[in-house]
Every structure is written in structure tokens, then in C-alpha cells.
Amino acid sequence: MKHHPQKFTRRRILAMLACIPALPSLAYAQFERSTRFIVASSAGSSIDAVARLTQPAISKQLNSPLVVENIAGAGSIIAMQTLARSAPDGSVLAFQTNNMVTAPLLMRSPPYNAVEDFTPIAMVGSIPLVLVVNSKRIDATNAEEFIELLKQKGGQLNFGSSGPGTTLHLAVEMIAQEIGVKLNHIPYKGVGPMVTDLVAGQIDFAVSALPPVHGHIKSNALRSIGLLTEQRIVAAPEIPTFAEQGFPNFIMDVWMAVLGPSKMPAETVKKVHDAVLASFNDPSVRNTIEKQGNIVKVSTPEEALEKIRSDVQRYTDMAKKINLVAH
């Protein structure tokens, strides 16, 4: 039988082309699309270090390129606004701390609701806080001497933070309120710039996450006064807590969490949670994070939501207690 070639009319060609993109584009979206991983802090901060350390593992688990993107400033408000406006398809995630709860406390009309505008995927651990002083500007060597110095010269001392309303800011305000002094607050756009100025002597002291300042403590550029943890930590056994030095109320922690925009589908949440769980529990990744001074403990999405809810209440009450003024 003789075969005749088909006549490819313009209509036939368009019909054939219309059928081609559907499956390949879906595959591309699922497996090759990159994922933005917004870090709500400057480069060099503790959460930035953890994000970059876990980036390869999470990317491998998601089977998708994971791009770390630092969005600092405004106490993480800008980063969280970016996340809130993103599509809930897993293409944009954020790595955040308590700052997502504390920063809105300084605003009369907060641009987001910490509970309703995001999808908690997992709490992944916590970062110990430590109060450090510039060794050349402050003579105090322990909590008792430092508190006495604050009582005598509090108004003359400058302390830095990673931004107004951040956990690092509130930690110092908590101490100031407890002992009844007023201090001069110098806010920065992230932990990195704050630590740089603290080492240079531009400010007198600060509460910081331990990892960014531990090396400076060891070199004696900074002096540790005390950890704001309940107990000493394995990564820095030489640093005492404020609690053991007679100040049991000086306790505050910083949690780390992975979040998505609100209304993420359950299957997308599960996919990302499974990837995060596997990545943070990878022995090599976990050990490195903990050696930096952090604590790894991955929660369920439900536990993460409950923690955020309870912290909204906790920090709202604290803001009222220390007379934190909304602008």
C-alpha cells in the first residue's frame, strides 16, 4: 500500500503545538524551579550561617535549587512582608526567628499578623543569647559588676541591637526594666553591622546570638558577661548564665523557624517539612550547627504554630511591661 504524506496545514500545526507544553512545563515547575529562601537578617548573622549550611541538603531533598536571599532591615518586617505577598506554592520560603513576632510590636498598624499571614512549617532549633561588652570600654567582668555599672552610668552607655523591636533589642530592654535604668539604644540593620561596631568600640555592649561573637570573645576583643539561657551550653561551657550569677529573670531564647506564605496546601507543607526534617537531622549538618553554638530540634507544623501563638502573647505582655512605644 502506498503511503501519502500528511498535509500539515496551519490549523493542524497550531493544534499540535497546543498539546506540547502541558506535561513538560508541569515537570519543570515541580522539579527544576528554584526556591527563594529568604533569610530575615543580614549576611553573617546566626540564622544566615545556618541557612547557608543547610541550603545544599534542603535543595537536594526538594530536588530543586534553593537560593538564599538576605532581606534585612526594619527588624525583619520587610522580609516578612515579602513572604506574605508570595504565592503559597512553595516557591518562596523564609528562615526566621522570634523577630517576626517582636518587630510588629513597635508599629501602630503592623503590616502582617504573625499567626494568620504565614504557614509555619517547622521550628528547627534555637540560638543562645549572650550579653557581651567591648573589652576596652567596659571594665565589668561579671553580671554583678555589670549591673552595678548600669545602675551608676546607664544613661551614658550605648547598646546596639539588630533593629528596633528585635529579640536582641527586647533582651536588653528587659534587663533595663528589671533594674530600673534607661539606656541609649543604637539600632542596626542586622547582627553583622552591630558586631562590627561593637568590636570597633562604637557602642559599649549588646546582647547577641552566641555564634557571631564567640570568636571575638575568645580573642578578648569582646568580654562575655553572661548567657541568657537557663543552663550553660556545650559549645561554650566557660560562659556562665545570668541565672547562676544571681539574676534568674534574665532569660530569653531565640528560635529558628521555616515558614511559608499563608494558605499553603497541606501536601506542599508536608513536602517542605520532610525536606527540612531530613536536612537538619543529617548527622554532618546537625553536628556542624551545634558546634557553632546552636541547638537543633525540629518540630511539627502544628507545634510551630502553637509556639508562635504563645510568643505573640508573651512578647505583647513584655512590650507593655517595658513601655515599648509603637510608632
PEFENZI-V165431 format. One record per residue. N is the residue number from 0. RES is the residue in one small letter. SS is DSSP state (H for helix, E for strand, C for the rest). OMEGA is omega in whole degrees, -180 to 180 (none if undefined). Layout:
n & res & ss & omega
N & RES & SS & OMEGA
N & RES & SS & OMEGA
This chain:
n & res & ss & omega
0 & m & C & -178
1 & k & C & -180
2 & h & C & 179
3 & h & C & 179
4 & p & C & 180
5 & q & C & 178
6 & k & C & -178
7 & f & C & 178
8 & t & C & 178
9 & r & H & 180
10 & r & H & -179
11 & r & H & -179
12 & i & H & 179
13 & l & H & 179
14 & a & H & 180
15 & m & H & -180
16 & l & H & -179
17 & a & H & -178
18 & c & H & -171
19 & i & H & -168
20 & p & H & -168
21 & a & H & -176
22 & l & H & 180
23 & p & H & -178
24 & s & H & 178
25 & l & H & 179
26 & a & H & -180
27 & y & H & -178
28 & a & H & -176
29 & q & H & -169
30 & f & H & -176
31 & e & C & -180
32 & r & C & 179
33 & s & C & 180
34 & t & E & 176
35 & r & E & 179
36 & f & E & -175
37 & i & E & 175
38 & v & E & -175
39 & a & C & -179
40 & s & C & 180
41 & s & C & 175
42 & a & C & -180
43 & g & C & 178
44 & s & C & -179
45 & s & H & -178
46 & i & H & 176
47 & d & H & 180
48 & a & H & -180
49 & v & H & 180
50 & a & H & -178
51 & r & H & 177
52 & l & H & -178
53 & t & H & -177
54 & q & H & -178
55 & p & H & -178
56 & a & H & 180
57 & i & H & 178
58 & s & H & 179
59 & k & H & -179
60 & q & H & 180
61 & l & H & -175
62 & n & C & -177
63 & s & C & 176
64 & p & C & 179
65 & l & E & -176
66 & v & E & 179
67 & v & E & -178
68 & e & E & 179
69 & n & E & 173
70 & i & C & -177
71 & a & C & 176
72 & g & C & 178
73 & a & H & 177
74 & g & H & 179
75 & s & H & -180
76 & i & H & -177
77 & i & H & -180
78 & a & H & -178
79 & m & H & 174
80 & q & H & 178
81 & t & H & 179
82 & l & H & -177
83 & a & H & -178
84 & r & C & -176
85 & s & C & 177
86 & a & C & -177
87 & p & C & -176
88 & d & C & 180
89 & g & C & -179
90 & s & C & 177
91 & v & E & 177
92 & l & E & 177
93 & a & E & 175
94 & f & E & -167
95 & q & E & 177
96 & t & C & 176
97 & n & C & -177
98 & n & H & 179
99 & m & H & 179
100 & v & H & -173
101 & t & H & -175
102 & a & H & -179
103 & p & H & -179
104 & l & H & 180
105 & l & H & -175
106 & m & C & 179
107 & r & C & 179
108 & s & C & -178
109 & p & C & -177
110 & p & C & 178
111 & y & C & 175
112 & n & C & -173
113 & a & C & -178
114 & v & C & -171
115 & e & C & -171
116 & d & C & -179
117 & f & E & 175
118 & t & E & 177
119 & p & E & 179
120 & i & E & 177
121 & a & E & 161
122 & m & E & -176
123 & v & E & 179
124 & g & E & -178
125 & s & E & -180
126 & i & E & 178
127 & p & C & 176
128 & l & E & 179
129 & v & E & 175
130 & l & E & -178
131 & v & E & 179
132 & v & E & 172
133 & n & E & -172
134 & s & C & -178
135 & k & C & -177
136 & r & C & -177
137 & i & C & -178
138 & d & C & -176
139 & a & C & -178
140 & t & C & 179
141 & n & C & -175
142 & a & H & -178
143 & e & H & 180
144 & e & H & -179
145 & f & H & 179
146 & i & H & 178
147 & e & H & 178
148 & l & H & 178
149 & l & H & -180
150 & k & H & -177
151 & q & H & -172
152 & k & H & -175
153 & g & H & -178
154 & g & H & -179
155 & q & H & -175
156 & l & C & 178
157 & n & E & 175
158 & f & E & -180
159 & g & E & 174
160 & s & E & 178
161 & s & C & 177
162 & g & C & 179
163 & p & C & 177
164 & g & C & 177
165 & t & C & 180
166 & t & H & -180
167 & l & H & 176
168 & h & H & -178
169 & l & H & -180
170 & a & H & 179
171 & v & H & 179
172 & e & H & 177
173 & m & H & 179
174 & i & H & -179
175 & a & H & 179
176 & q & H & -178
177 & e & H & -177
178 & i & H & 174
179 & g & C & 178
180 & v & C & 175
181 & k & C & -178
182 & l & C & 179
183 & n & E & -176
184 & h & E & 175
185 & i & E & -178
186 & p & E & 178
187 & y & C & 176
188 & k & C & 178
189 & g & C & -178
190 & v & H & -177
191 & g & H & 179
192 & p & H & 179
193 & m & H & -179
194 & v & H & 179
195 & t & H & -180
196 & d & H & 178
197 & l & H & 178
198 & v & H & -179
199 & a & H & 179
200 & g & C & 178
201 & q & C & 174
202 & i & C & -173
203 & d & C & -177
204 & f & E & 179
205 & a & E & 165
206 & v & E & -178
207 & s & E & 166
208 & a & E & -176
209 & l & H & -174
210 & p & H & -178
211 & p & H & -176
212 & v & H & -175
213 & h & H & 179
214 & g & H & 179
215 & h & H & 176
216 & i & H & -180
217 & k & H & -180
218 & s & C & 180
219 & n & C & 174
220 & a & C & 175
221 & l & E & 178
222 & r & E & 178
223 & s & E & 177
224 & i & E & 178
225 & g & E & 175
226 & l & E & 176
227 & l & C & 179
228 & t & C & 179
229 & e & C & -179
230 & q & C & 175
231 & r & C & -178
232 & i & C & -174
233 & v & H & -176
234 & a & H & -180
235 & a & H & -176
236 & p & C & -178
237 & e & C & -177
238 & i & C & 180
239 & p & C & 176
240 & t & E & 173
241 & f & C & -177
242 & a & H & -178
243 & e & H & 178
244 & q & H & 175
245 & g & C & 180
246 & f & C & -173
247 & p & C & -179
248 & n & C & -178
249 & f & C & -179
250 & i & C & 176
251 & m & C & 179
252 & d & C & 177
253 & v & E & 177
254 & w & E & 176
255 & m & E & -177
256 & a & E & 172
257 & v & E & -177
258 & l & E & 173
259 & g & E & 175
260 & p & E & 179
261 & s & C & 175
262 & k & C & 174
263 & m & C & 178
264 & p & C & -177
265 & a & H & -178
266 & e & H & 177
267 & t & H & 177
268 & v & H & -180
269 & k & H & -179
270 & k & H & -179
271 & v & H & 180
272 & h & H & 180
273 & d & H & 179
274 & a & H & 179
275 & v & H & -180
276 & l & H & -179
277 & a & H & -177
278 & s & H & -178
279 & f & H & 178
280 & n & C & 173
281 & d & C & -173
282 & p & H & -178
283 & s & H & 179
284 & v & H & -178
285 & r & H & -178
286 & n & H & -180
287 & t & H & 179
288 & i & H & -178
289 & e & H & 177
290 & k & H & 177
291 & q & C & 180
292 & g & C & -180
293 & n & E & 178
294 & i & E & -179
295 & v & E & 176
296 & k & C & -175
297 & v & C & -179
298 & s & C & 171
299 & t & C & 175
300 & p & H & -180
301 & e & H & 178
302 & e & H & 179
303 & a & H & 179
304 & l & H & -180
305 & e & H & 179
306 & k & H & 179
307 & i & H & 178
308 & r & H & -178
309 & s & H & 179
310 & d & H & 175
311 & v & H & 179
312 & q & H & -178
313 & r & H & -176
314 & y & H & 173
315 & t & H & 177
316 & d & H & -180
317 & m & H & -180
318 & a & H & 178
319 & k & H & -178
320 & k & H & -178
321 & i & C & 178
322 & n & C & 177
323 & l & C & -173
324 & v & C & 176
325 & a & C & -178
326 & h & C & none
